[in-house]
Amino acid sequence: MMPRPAFLAIVALLFAASAAADVTLIHAGQLLAIPGKAPSARMTVVVEDGRITGVQSGFVETEGATVIDLSDKFVLPGLMDMHVHLQGELGPNNDRDALKMSDQLMQMRSLHFAMKTLEAGFTTVRDVGSSSQEMYAMRDAINQGWIDGPRIIAAGGVGITGGHADISGVSPDLMAMMTSPNVCDGPYDCRRAARNVIKYGADLVKITSTGGVMTERATGTGQQMEMDELREIVRAAERMGRKVASHAHEEAGIIAALEAGVASIEHGTYTGPRAIKLFRETGAYLVPTLLAGKTVATMAVESEFMPQTVKDKAIRVGNDMAGNFAKAHEAGVNVAYGTDSGISPHGTNAQEAVLMVEAGMTAMEVLVAATINAADLIDMSDSIGTIEAGKFADLIAVDGSPLDNIEELLDVDFVMKGGKIYKQ
């Protein structure tokens, strides 16, 4: 019989070997561990069971560990897009698809769009406008590890009758059939709708305080939801532990949503001095979606499928968006990265970063908006947004420094989410 001390030593060695086999060491030539701080050269990120367990200087090696050689790459946290629509993509066949595509086929296409987004380097997204039950199912399946995709924070939509979030552009019979039960009128009905979307699984509530560009009627982009409706939705959401994001273009609707207490303004095209003051007082985030503005303005000129009322709004809003965003940023408004992908093609999310730099942000400010600020907006700062011990191993790598050339983000070479490699 083997002496007990020798037996215990062998068990310890076997356990250590087994543990080492589950360790991944990422050798990063340049590592931006915490956006907003300077990157470091020749660093090792230690990953175990999907999380980061350490960040060490030099290229560390451990017997039995898996080594990922990114020694010639610039490594940074996985990016986050706070405004996507994974269930669709703007184009001339949207009406046809709405009528002919089954829910099941739409879900398969959504998975395709989700993977394009992940492979572009966006490991977490906030979906703010989809057929909710299918989106909640995809979110939960990804979280369970049954399917692959970015981490999804899924919104449930609440809108008013005839507003931007209501169905339009089809026959009355189809409108009656397709109108959401979460379309509401008046404060108490809107309170019910907010509670209802949360009941069915929403991570947040998405509202439309103003009209929108793609609404197929000449309703403009001014305020649509009344103050009492906005306040009741926000209050109901807060009572149930949820935030509210508001689509808003014109300043009156932005101001009303901020006064009601929303966590973010989506688009914020005509943010002016009064709205800027409220942004700074409340700490709410602006999610600018410059890529959507550029996309619809270009389509309005080059494509024939948009009705004239939509084209007129698209050209005006698309051409005004970047200049007003620049003023808001210069005034110190909090910014979280968001594209409105689904208006723009999925997988091109990083083009927003280029537009943000063109509008006056530094490359580092863009990266903060797409990591630290985005994580704060969705209350996940303890788990994502930086490369630090205890956080999910969400990392991407590019050839050169995006701090020197933001266009490096357009070609991501390596993607890891939760310790699993999706692109290499």
ZISULZI-V847232 format. One record per backbone hydrogen bond with DSSP energy under -0.5 kcal/mol. CO is the residue of the C=O (numbers start at 1). NH is the residue of the N-H. E is the energy in kcal/mol with one decimal. If there is no record, write none. Layout:
[[CO,NH,E] [CO,NH,E]]
//
This chain:
[[3,7,-2.3] [4,8,-2.6] [5,9,-2.0] [6,10,-2.0] [7,11,-2.3] [8,12,-2.4] [9,13,-2.1] [10,14,-2.6] [11,15,-2.5] [12,16,-2.4] [13,17,-2.4] [14,18,-2.4] [15,19,-2.6] [16,20,-2.6] [17,21,-1.7] [18,22,-0.6] [19,22,-1.2] [20,23,-1.8] [22,49,-0.6] [23,66,-2.7] [24,26,-0.5] [24,47,-2.9] [25,27,-0.7] [25,68,-3.1] [26,28,-0.8] [26,45,-2.4] [27,29,-0.5] [27,70,-1.9] [28,43,-2.3] [29,42,-2.1] [30,75,-3.3] [31,33,-1.0] [31,40,-2.5] [32,77,-0.7] [33,387,-3.1] [34,37,-2.3] [40,31,-3.0] [42,58,-2.9] [43,28,-3.2] [44,46,-0.5] [44,56,-3.0] [45,26,-2.7] [45,47,-0.5] [46,53,-2.8] [46,54,-1.2] [47,24,-2.6] [48,51,-2.1] [50,393,-2.7] [51,48,-2.8] [52,390,-3.7] [54,46,-3.2] [56,44,-3.2] [58,60,-1.1] [62,65,-2.2] [66,25,-3.6] [67,69,-0.6] [68,27,-2.5] [68,70,-1.1] [70,29,-2.3] [70,73,-2.1] [73,30,-1.8] [73,75,-0.6] [74,398,-2.2] [75,32,-3.0] [76,396,-2.7] [79,123,-1.4] [79,124,-1.3] [80,82,-0.5] [81,126,-2.3] [83,339,-0.6] [83,340,-3.0] [83,341,-1.0] [84,128,-2.1] [85,88,-1.2] [91,94,-1.4] [93,97,-2.7] [94,98,-2.2] [95,99,-1.3] [96,100,-2.4] [97,101,-2.7] [102,106,-2.6] [103,107,-1.9] [104,108,-1.7] [105,109,-2.3] [106,110,-2.3] [107,111,-1.9] [108,112,-1.7] [109,113,-2.4] [110,114,-2.5] [111,115,-2.3] [112,116,-1.9] [113,117,-1.9] [114,118,-2.4] [115,119,-2.8] [116,120,-0.9] [117,122,-1.8] [118,121,-2.1] [121,79,-2.2] [121,123,-0.9] [123,151,-3.0] [124,81,-1.9] [125,127,-0.6] [125,153,-2.5] [126,84,-2.0] [126,128,-0.6] [127,155,-2.7] [130,132,-0.9] [131,135,-1.8] [132,136,-3.2] [133,137,-2.0] [134,138,-2.1] [135,139,-2.7] [136,140,-2.6] [137,141,-2.5] [138,142,-2.3] [139,143,-2.2] [140,144,-1.9] [141,145,-0.6] [141,146,-2.1] [141,147,-1.0] [142,145,-1.0] [151,125,-3.1] [152,154,-0.6] [153,127,-1.9] [154,203,-3.2] [154,204,-0.9] [156,206,-2.5] [158,208,-0.5] [159,184,-2.9] [160,163,-2.4] [163,166,-1.6] [171,175,-2.6] [172,176,-2.4] [173,177,-1.7] [174,178,-2.5] [175,179,-1.2] [180,183,-1.6] [182,159,-1.3] [184,161,-1.1] [186,190,-2.1] [187,191,-1.9] [188,192,-2.0] [189,193,-2.1] [190,194,-2.3] [191,195,-2.2] [192,196,-2.2] [193,197,-2.2] [194,198,-1.6] [195,199,-2.4] [196,200,-1.6] [197,202,-2.0] [198,201,-1.5] [203,243,-0.5] [204,156,-2.3] [205,245,-2.8] [206,158,-2.8] [207,247,-2.8] [209,224,-3.1] [209,225,-1.1] [215,217,-2.0] [217,219,-2.1] [221,250,-1.5] [222,211,-2.3] [226,230,-2.4] [227,231,-2.6] [228,232,-1.8] [229,233,-2.0] [230,234,-2.3] [231,235,-2.6] [232,236,-2.6] [233,237,-2.5] [234,238,-2.6] [235,239,-2.2] [236,240,-1.0] [237,240,-0.6] [237,242,-2.8] [238,241,-1.7] [243,205,-2.5] [244,263,-2.6] [244,264,-1.1] [245,207,-2.8] [245,247,-0.5] [246,266,-2.9] [247,209,-1.6] [247,210,-0.9] [248,268,-1.9] [248,269,-0.6] [249,270,-2.8] [250,254,-1.8] [251,255,-3.0] [252,256,-2.2] [253,257,-2.0] [254,258,-2.4] [255,259,-2.8] [256,260,-1.7] [257,261,-0.9] [257,262,-1.9] [258,261,-0.6] [263,285,-2.4] [264,246,-2.6] [264,266,-0.5] [265,267,-0.5] [265,287,-2.9] [266,248,-2.2] [266,268,-1.6] [268,271,-1.6] [272,276,-2.8] [273,277,-2.1] [274,278,-1.7] [275,279,-2.8] [276,280,-2.3] [277,281,-1.9] [278,282,-2.7] [279,283,-2.2] [284,334,-0.5] [285,265,-2.6] [285,287,-0.5] [286,288,-0.7] [286,336,-2.0] [287,267,-3.2] [289,293,-1.5] [290,294,-2.4] [291,295,-2.4] [292,296,-2.7] [293,297,-1.9] [294,298,-2.0] [295,299,-2.6] [296,300,-2.3] [297,301,-0.9] [298,301,-0.5] [298,302,-2.5] [299,303,-2.9] [307,311,-2.4] [308,312,-2.5] [309,313,-1.4] [310,314,-2.8] [311,315,-2.5] [312,316,-1.8] [313,317,-3.0] [314,318,-2.3] [315,319,-1.6] [316,320,-1.2] [317,321,-1.6] [320,324,-1.6] [321,325,-2.1] [322,326,-2.3] [323,327,-1.4] [324,328,-2.0] [325,329,-2.8] [326,330,-2.5] [327,331,-1.4] [328,333,-2.1] [329,332,-1.8] [334,286,-2.6] [337,82,-2.8] [338,289,-1.2] [339,292,-0.6] [340,343,-2.6] [340,344,-0.8] [341,85,-2.4] [342,90,-3.0] [344,342,-3.4] [345,348,-1.5] [348,351,-2.2] [349,352,-1.5] [350,353,-0.9] [350,354,-1.0] [351,355,-1.9] [352,356,-2.4] [353,357,-2.0] [354,358,-2.3] [355,359,-1.6] [356,361,-2.2] [357,360,-1.6] [362,366,-2.0] [363,367,-2.1] [364,368,-2.3] [365,369,-2.2] [366,370,-1.8] [368,371,-1.1] [368,373,-2.7] [368,374,-0.5] [369,337,-1.8] [370,80,-1.4] [371,375,-2.5] [372,376,-1.9] [373,377,-2.3] [374,378,-1.6] [375,380,-3.1] [376,379,-1.4] [380,383,-2.0] [380,384,-2.3] [383,392,-2.5] [386,388,-1.0] [388,391,-1.9] [391,52,-3.1] [392,394,-2.1] [393,395,-0.7] [393,419,-2.1] [394,78,-1.8] [395,416,-3.0] [396,76,-2.3] [397,413,-2.3] [397,414,-1.5] [398,74,-3.0] [401,404,-1.0] [401,405,-1.8] [405,408,-2.2] [406,409,-1.8] [407,410,-1.7] [408,411,-1.5] [414,397,-1.7] [415,422,-3.1] [415,423,-1.4] [416,395,-1.9] [417,420,-1.8] [420,417,-2.4] [423,415,-2.4]]
//
